[in-house]
Amino acid sequence: MTVAFLFPGQGAKGLFEAASFVANEPRGKEMLDRAAEATDIAPSELLAKGGRALERTEVQQPALTAIALFVHVELLAAGIPPDFVAGHSLGELPAWAATGAITPEDAIMIAALRGRLMAREAARHPGMMLALSCAELSPVLLRGTLQRAIARCGSKVTIAATNTPDELVVSGDEETIGKLVKTLEDAQGGFNDNKPFHFRRLPVAGPWHSESMKDAVPELEAALTRARRGAMRVPLVLNATGKLAEEEGSVPRLLAGQLVSAVRWTDVMTTLKDRGVTDYVTIAPGAVLRSLVRTNLGPDVRIHATENTADIRRTADALRRSLS
């Protein structure tokens, strides 16, 4: 048995529920309090009014990091260590902390900085992210069609993520993305050819993973470099390359550069599969990740949830049985 821990990114479904569960655990409450303090809000405000504060980028990112690292610690305490770790977008930061390279406390503080920097750049360069797919196009044709459409619409839109072979995410300003959608829907423009495209706006507050974030990169990289404490004890698969991190000294640069580069999640999944991973533990809140794992690797893949105490116990029991 080979186990990978997967850490969620911003916009994960079930964030309020996960935060509520973690807040009821003494160690979890301490980590959430640290996240609140890093954003200059009172800990009591984090879950007030149905978790409205969690909708803000600068609050959501440290809170999500605190939740993920609490679940990670609980799994370790249950005797379940990972053989590999990876994280989707923001999730790459707690994944790096899970390798032992930085402390959980530093990861939460850096997540707060990351959130503030991204919120600042989103205010300067408003935009959005849009997932798109077309069941009648192969992955190669889908990407090629999208790249041609982007070239026609201008350079203000970029491919921001490959979540599955059949779904790409674009990032940019709303006006240009609107033009992109019309271009792809235009059967007369040589793009659609009567093939139905499906579009889904992502619940994020800005054009993440695009050049709009470039001014945030140097400050984030400096913070990541300062926080590095030692060698990674667990292999990390990187968003920027889709491959294992080979030069540990380059990880801060790649994690910071991820703000302006695409998340190569399909490549991450392929790397983990090729390394013999048999069991994928989706760190809470992990509903989106479970869907992505299943879509990338097929319906028979073994996926384990950690959404609450009962889930963590079931996951630990199942993995221990597999080991025995």
Order of alpha helices (4+ residues) and beta strands (2+ residues): beta-alpha-alpha-alpha-beta-alpha-alpha-beta-alpha-beta-beta-alpha-beta-alpha-beta-alpha-alpha-beta-alpha-beta-alpha
